[in-house]
Amino acid sequence: MLSSPSPVLPSLEHIIIINNCGIIPKDLSNFSPFNDLACITLDLSTIEKTLSPNDVVNLQFTSGTTGSSKAAMLTHQ
């Protein structure tokens, strides 16, 4: 299952949920569960050509133990 592009942020094409229960709530139904990735074939060489070394390719959130969760943006350098 591939996610649908967001009308608010059309350049965001895929959101993948990783959780321990394997269940995605109905309000997040257009997100892709991590376990479905094995069924998806991507041409990574084509994708690599569109990326700059400074592009964010991974957004991770802290657990927020000292306050609200914070996002860490990771590039592919």
N, CA, C and O atoms as a MOPAC input file, in Angstrom:
PM7 MOZYME 1SCF
protein

 N      0.85000 1    -1.17200 1     0.00000 1
 C      0.00000 1     0.00000 1     0.00000 1
 C      0.89100 1     1.22900 1     0.00000 1
 O      1.74500 1     1.36700 1     0.87600 1
 N      0.71600 1     2.11000 1    -0.94600 1
 C      1.43800 1     3.36900 1    -0.99100 1
 C      0.55700 1     4.48900 1    -0.46800 1
 O     -0.65100 1     4.50900 1    -0.70100 1
 N      1.17200 1     5.40900 1     0.23500 1
 C      0.43200 1     6.55500 1     0.75600 1
 C      0.05500 1     7.49900 1    -0.37100 1
 O      0.73400 1     7.55400 1    -1.39700 1
 N     -1.01900 1     8.23700 1    -0.18200 1
 C     -1.43700 1     9.25100 1    -1.15100 1
 C     -0.72900 1    10.55900 1    -0.84400 1
 O     -0.53600 1    10.88400 1     0.32800 1
 N     -0.33000 1    11.33100 1    -1.87600 1
 C      0.28500 1    12.63900 1    -1.61400 1
 C     -0.67000 1    13.55500 1    -0.85200 1
 O     -1.88500 1    13.50400 1    -1.04600 1
 N     -0.11300 1    14.37900 1     0.00400 1
 C     -0.90700 1    15.29900 1     0.80300 1
 C     -1.31800 1    16.50800 1    -0.02500 1
 O     -0.47400 1    17.07400 1    -0.71900 1
 N     -2.59500 1    16.93400 1     0.02000 1
 C     -2.98900 1    18.15200 1    -0.68600 1
 C     -2.36200 1    19.39600 1    -0.04600 1
 O     -2.20500 1    20.41900 1    -0.71200 1
 N     -2.00700 1    19.31600 1     1.23000 1
 C     -1.40900 1    20.43700 1     1.93400 1
 C      0.09900 1    20.51800 1     1.64600 1
 O      0.65800 1    21.60900 1     1.53200 1
 N      0.74100 1    19.36300 1     1.53200 1
 C      2.18100 1    19.28400 1     1.27800 1
 C      2.42300 1    18.23900 1     0.19100 1
 O      2.81300 1    17.11200 1     0.49500 1
 N      2.19500 1    18.60100 1    -1.07800 1
 C      2.25100 1    17.61700 1    -2.16000 1
 C      3.60500 1    16.94800 1    -2.35000 1
 O      3.67000 1    15.84700 1    -2.89800 1
 N      4.69600 1    17.58900 1    -1.90800 1
 C      6.00700 1    16.94600 1    -2.06800 1
 C      6.21200 1    15.80500 1    -1.06500 1
 O      7.12400 1    14.99500 1    -1.22700 1
 N      5.36600 1    15.74200 1    -0.03200 1
 C      5.41000 1    14.63500 1     0.91500 1
 C      4.59300 1    13.49300 1     0.33000 1
 O      3.36500 1    13.56600 1     0.27000 1
 N      5.27400 1    12.44200 1    -0.10100 1
 C      4.59100 1    11.36900 1    -0.80900 1
 C      4.32000 1    10.14500 1     0.04500 1
 O      3.33700 1     9.44300 1    -0.19100 1
 N      5.16500 1     9.87000 1     1.03300 1
 C      5.00100 1     8.64500 1     1.80900 1
 C      5.20900 1     8.92400 1     3.29400 1
 O      6.12400 1     9.65100 1     3.68000 1
 N      4.36500 1     8.34800 1     4.10200 1
 C      4.53700 1     8.36900 1     5.54900 1
 C      4.46700 1     6.92300 1     5.99300 1
 O      3.50600 1     6.21400 1     5.69700 1
 N      5.48900 1     6.49600 1     6.70100 1
 C      5.56500 1     5.10600 1     7.15300 1
 C      5.46500 1     5.09600 1     8.66700 1
 O      6.18400 1     5.82600 1     9.34900 1
 N      4.57600 1     4.27100 1     9.18800 1
 C      4.38600 1     4.16900 1    10.63100 1
 C      5.08700 1     2.91700 1    11.13600 1
 O      4.88600 1     1.81700 1    10.62100 1
 N      5.91600 1     3.11400 1    12.15700 1
 C      6.56800 1     1.99000 1    12.82200 1
 C      6.04300 1     1.97800 1    14.25100 1
 O      6.26500 1     2.92100 1    15.01000 1
 N      5.34500 1     0.90700 1    14.61100 1
 C      4.88000 1     0.77500 1    15.99200 1
 C      4.91100 1    -0.69700 1    16.36700 1
 O      5.15700 1    -1.55600 1    15.52100 1
 N      4.66500 1    -0.97800 1    17.61400 1
 C      4.77600 1    -2.34800 1    18.09100 1
 C      3.50100 1    -3.15800 1    17.95500 1
 O      3.53500 1    -4.38400 1    18.06000 1
 N      2.37700 1    -2.49600 1    17.72500 1
 C      1.12000 1    -3.24000 1    17.71200 1
 C      0.71000 1    -3.68600 1    16.31400 1
 O     -0.11700 1    -4.58900 1    16.18600 1
 N      1.26300 1    -3.08000 1    15.26100 1
 C      0.93100 1    -3.49000 1    13.90300 1
 C     -0.42900 1    -3.01900 1    13.43600 1
 O     -0.88000 1    -3.42000 1    12.36300 1
 N     -1.09900 1    -2.17600 1    14.21500 1
 C     -2.43100 1    -1.68700 1    13.85700 1
 C     -2.33900 1    -0.18500 1    13.60100 1
 O     -1.77500 1     0.55700 1    14.40400 1
 N     -2.89900 1     0.25200 1    12.47400 1
 C     -2.92600 1     1.68000 1    12.16700 1
 C     -4.34300 1     2.18600 1    12.40000 1
 O     -5.29000 1     1.63800 1    11.83600 1
 N     -4.50700 1     3.23400 1    13.22800 1
 C     -5.85000 1     3.78800 1    13.46700 1
 C     -6.50000 1     4.25000 1    12.16200 1
 O     -5.80500 1     4.64400 1    11.22600 1
 N     -7.81500 1     4.20200 1    12.10200 1
 C     -8.56100 1     4.55600 1    10.88700 1
 C     -8.25300 1     5.96700 1    10.39900 1
 O     -8.23300 1     6.20900 1     9.19300 1
 N     -8.01200 1     6.90100 1    11.31900 1
 C     -7.73100 1     8.27900 1    10.89100 1
 C     -6.33700 1     8.41700 1    10.26300 1
 O     -5.99900 1     9.48400 1     9.75000 1
 N     -5.54100 1     7.37100 1    10.29600 1
 C     -4.22300 1     7.35700 1     9.66300 1
 C     -4.16900 1     6.31700 1     8.54300 1
 O     -3.10200 1     5.78900 1     8.23100 1
 N     -5.31000 1     6.02900 1     7.94700 1
 C     -5.41100 1     4.91900 1     6.99700 1
 C     -4.59800 1     5.09700 1     5.72100 1
 O     -4.29400 1     4.10300 1     5.06100 1
 N     -4.22900 1     6.33200 1     5.34300 1
 C     -3.43100 1     6.48200 1     4.13500 1
 C     -1.93000 1     6.46200 1     4.44000 1
 O     -1.12500 1     6.75500 1     3.55600 1
 N     -1.54200 1     6.12300 1     5.66600 1
 C     -0.13900 1     5.91800 1     6.01300 1
 C      0.21200 1     4.46900 1     5.70900 1
 O     -0.67200 1     3.61300 1     5.68700 1
 N      1.47300 1     4.18600 1     5.47800 1
 C      1.91100 1     2.82800 1     5.17300 1
 C      2.53100 1     2.18700 1     6.41100 1
 O      3.41700 1     2.77500 1     7.03100 1
 N      2.07800 1     0.98800 1     6.77900 1
 C      2.73700 1     0.29000 1     7.88200 1
 C      4.11600 1    -0.21200 1     7.43700 1
 O      4.29300 1    -0.61000 1     6.28600 1
 N      5.07000 1    -0.19000 1     8.33800 1
 C      6.43000 1    -0.60700 1     8.03000 1
 C      6.47100 1    -2.02000 1     7.45300 1
 O      7.25100 1    -2.29200 1     6.54000 1
 N      5.64500 1    -2.91200 1     7.97100 1
 C      5.64900 1    -4.30500 1     7.50800 1
 C      5.25600 1    -4.44900 1     6.04700 1
 O      5.56200 1    -5.47100 1     5.43300 1
 N      4.58500 1    -3.45400 1     5.47100 1
 C      4.20200 1    -3.50800 1     4.05900 1
 C      5.34400 1    -3.13200 1     3.12100 1
 O      5.22600 1    -3.31900 1     1.91000 1
 N      6.44400 1    -2.60600 1     3.65100 1
 C      7.54100 1    -2.16300 1     2.80000 1
 C      8.16400 1    -3.30000 1     1.99600 1
 O      8.68000 1    -3.06200 1     0.90400 1
 N      8.13100 1    -4.50200 1     2.49900 1
 C      8.71000 1    -5.63500 1     1.77100 1
 C      7.99500 1    -5.86400 1     0.44100 1
 O      8.56600 1    -6.46700 1    -0.46800 1
 N      6.75600 1    -5.39100 1     0.31600 1
 C      5.96200 1    -5.58200 1    -0.89800 1
 C      6.16300 1    -4.45000 1    -1.90500 1
 O      5.64800 1    -4.52300 1    -3.02000 1
 N      6.89400 1    -3.41900 1    -1.53400 1
 C      7.06200 1    -2.24400 1    -2.38800 1
 C      8.40800 1    -2.31500 1    -3.09300 1
 O      9.43700 1    -2.53600 1    -2.45600 1
 N      8.40000 1    -2.12900 1    -4.40000 1
 C      9.64000 1    -2.09200 1    -5.17300 1
 C      9.91200 1    -0.65500 1    -5.58800 1
 O      9.06700 1    -0.01200 1    -6.21100 1
 N     11.08900 1    -0.15500 1    -5.24300 1
 C     11.47200 1     1.21500 1    -5.57700 1
 C     12.74200 1     1.20300 1    -6.41700 1
 O     13.62100 1     0.36600 1    -6.21500 1
 N     12.83100 1     2.12700 1    -7.35300 1
 C     14.04400 1     2.30300 1    -8.14100 1
 C     14.89600 1     3.35900 1    -7.43800 1
 O     14.76400 1     4.55300 1    -7.70700 1
 N     15.77000 1     2.90800 1    -6.53600 1
 C     16.54000 1     3.83400 1    -5.71900 1
 C     17.50400 1     4.69000 1    -6.53300 1
 O     17.76900 1     5.83000 1    -6.15500 1
 N     18.03600 1     4.17500 1    -7.63900 1
 C     18.96300 1     4.97400 1    -8.43700 1
 C     18.26200 1     6.19600 1    -9.03600 1
 O     18.86800 1     7.26100 1    -9.15500 1
 N     16.99400 1     6.04500 1    -9.41000 1
 C     16.22400 1     7.17900 1    -9.93500 1
 C     15.95000 1     8.18600 1    -8.81500 1
 O     16.04600 1     9.39400 1    -9.03000 1
 N     15.61400 1     7.69900 1    -7.64100 1
 C     15.34300 1     8.57300 1    -6.49800 1
 C     16.61400 1     9.32500 1    -6.09100 1
 O     16.55500 1    10.51800 1    -5.79500 1
 N     17.76000 1     8.63800 1    -6.07600 1
 C     19.02300 1     9.26300 1    -5.68700 1
 C     19.35800 1    10.46300 1    -6.56500 1
 O     19.91500 1    11.44700 1    -6.07800 1
 N     19.02900 1    10.39600 1    -7.83900 1
 C     19.33600 1    11.48200 1    -8.77400 1
 C     18.55200 1    12.75700 1    -8.46500 1
 O     18.95500 1    13.84500 1    -8.87900 1
 N     17.43800 1    12.63500 1    -7.74300 1
 C     16.61000 1    13.79500 1    -7.43500 1
 C     16.98600 1    14.44700 1    -6.10000 1
 O     16.45500 1    15.50400 1    -5.76000 1
 N     17.89300 1    13.82900 1    -5.34700 1
 C     18.21700 1    14.30700 1    -4.00600 1
 C     19.51000 1    15.11000 1    -3.96000 1
 O     20.47000 1    14.82700 1    -4.67800 1
 N     19.50500 1    16.10500 1    -3.10500 1
 C     20.71100 1    16.85200 1    -2.76800 1
 C     21.23300 1    16.25300 1    -1.45700 1
 O     20.43700 1    15.75700 1    -0.66000 1
 N     22.54600 1    16.28700 1    -1.21300 1
 C     23.06600 1    15.75300 1     0.05200 1
 C     22.47000 1    16.43000 1     1.28900 1
 O     22.52200 1    15.86600 1     2.38200 1
 N     21.90700 1    17.62400 1     1.13100 1
 C     21.32600 1    18.34100 1     2.27200 1
 C     19.83300 1    18.11000 1     2.43800 1
 O     19.23400 1    18.64300 1     3.37200 1
 N     19.21000 1    17.32400 1     1.54900 1
 C     17.78100 1    17.03600 1     1.67700 1
 C     17.51900 1    16.15700 1     2.89800 1
 O     18.27400 1    15.22500 1     3.17800 1
 N     16.46100 1    16.45800 1     3.60900 1
 C     16.06300 1    15.64100 1     4.74800 1
 C     15.41800 1    14.36900 1     4.20500 1
 O     14.46400 1    14.42700 1     3.42900 1
 N     15.95000 1    13.22200 1     4.62200 1
 C     15.40900 1    11.94000 1     4.16300 1
 C     14.80800 1    11.13100 1     5.30500 1
 O     14.23200 1    10.06600 1     5.08200 1
 N     14.94300 1    11.63500 1     6.52500 1
 C     14.41700 1    10.91400 1     7.67900 1
 C     14.10100 1    11.93300 1     8.75900 1
 O     14.93000 1    12.78800 1     9.07200 1
 N     12.91800 1    11.84700 1     9.32300 1
 C     12.50200 1    12.72000 1    10.41300 1
 C     12.17600 1    11.83300 1    11.60500 1
 O     11.23700 1    11.03800 1    11.55500 1
 N     12.95400 1    11.97000 1    12.68000 1
 C     12.74700 1    11.14700 1    13.87000 1
 C     12.34300 1    12.03400 1    15.03400 1
 O     12.79500 1    13.17400 1    15.14700 1
 N     11.48900 1    11.50300 1    15.89800 1
 C     11.01800 1    12.26500 1    17.04600 1
 C     11.56800 1    11.67200 1    18.33200 1
 O     11.63800 1    10.45400 1    18.49200 1
 N     11.96000 1    12.56000 1    19.25300 1
 C     12.42800 1    12.12200 1    20.56100 1
 C     11.23000 1    11.65400 1    21.37400 1
 O     10.07900 1    11.87500 1    20.99900 1
 N     11.51700 1    11.01300 1    22.47600 1
 C     10.43100 1    10.51600 1    23.32400 1
 C      9.76900 1    11.61700 1    24.13000 1
 O      8.66800 1    11.42000 1    24.64500 1
 N     10.40900 1    12.76800 1    24.25300 1
 C      9.80400 1    13.88600 1    24.97100 1
 C      9.80200 1    13.71500 1    26.46900 1
 O      8.88400 1    14.19800 1    27.13200 1
 N     10.79700 1    13.04400 1    27.03500 1
 C     10.80200 1    12.79100 1    28.48100 1
 C     10.99300 1    14.06300 1    29.29800 1
 O     10.59400 1    14.10700 1    30.46200 1
 N     11.59200 1    15.09100 1    28.71900 1
 C     11.78500 1    16.34900 1    29.46400 1
 C     10.85900 1    17.44700 1    28.94900 1
 O     11.08300 1    18.62500 1    29.23000 1
 N      9.85400 1    17.08600 1    28.22200 1
 C      8.92700 1    18.06200 1    27.66000 1
 C      8.28900 1    17.48300 1    26.41500 1
 O      8.14600 1    16.26700 1    26.28800 1
 N      7.90900 1    18.34700 1    25.50600 1
 C      7.28700 1    17.89200 1    24.25900 1
 C      8.30900 1    17.18200 1    23.37700 1
 O      9.51000 1    17.44300 1    23.45900 1
 N      7.81300 1    16.28400 1    22.53600 1
 C      8.68600 1    15.60800 1    21.58600 1
 C      9.32600 1    16.62200 1    20.65300 1
 O      8.72700 1    17.64600 1    20.32400 1
 N     10.53800 1    16.32900 1    20.23400 1
 C     11.26000 1    17.20800 1    19.30800 1
 C     11.66200 1    16.39500 1    18.09000 1
 O     11.98200 1    15.21200 1    18.20000 1
 N     11.64300 1    17.03700 1    16.92300 1
 C     12.00000 1    16.35700 1    15.68200 1
 C     13.47500 1    16.55100 1    15.38200 1
 O     14.02700 1    17.63600 1    15.56900 1
 N     14.10200 1    15.48400 1    14.91400 1
 C     15.48800 1    15.54400 1    14.44200 1
 C     15.46200 1    15.22900 1    12.94500 1
 O     15.00100 1    14.16300 1    12.53600 1
 N     15.96200 1    16.16700 1    12.13000 1
 C     15.97100 1    15.98800 1    10.68300 1
 C     17.32000 1    15.39700 1    10.27400 1
 O     18.37000 1    15.95700 1    10.59100 1
 N     17.28900 1    14.26100 1     9.56800 1
 C     18.51500 1    13.60200 1     9.14000 1
 C     18.66300 1    13.70200 1     7.63500 1
 O     17.70800 1    13.47000 1     6.89300 1
 N     19.87100 1    14.04900 1     7.18100 1
 C     20.14500 1    14.10200 1     5.74500 1
 C     20.79200 1    12.77700 1     5.34700 1
 O     20.99300 1    11.90500 1     6.19300 1
 N     21.11300 1    12.62700 1     4.08900 1
 C     21.70800 1    11.36600 1     3.64200 1
 C     23.17100 1    11.51600 1     3.28300 1
 O     23.69600 1    10.74000 1     2.48400 1
 N     23.84400 1    12.51400 1     3.86800 1
 C     25.28300 1    12.70300 1     3.60600 1
 C     26.08000 1    11.58100 1     4.19100 1
 O     27.30500 1    11.56600 1     4.07200 1

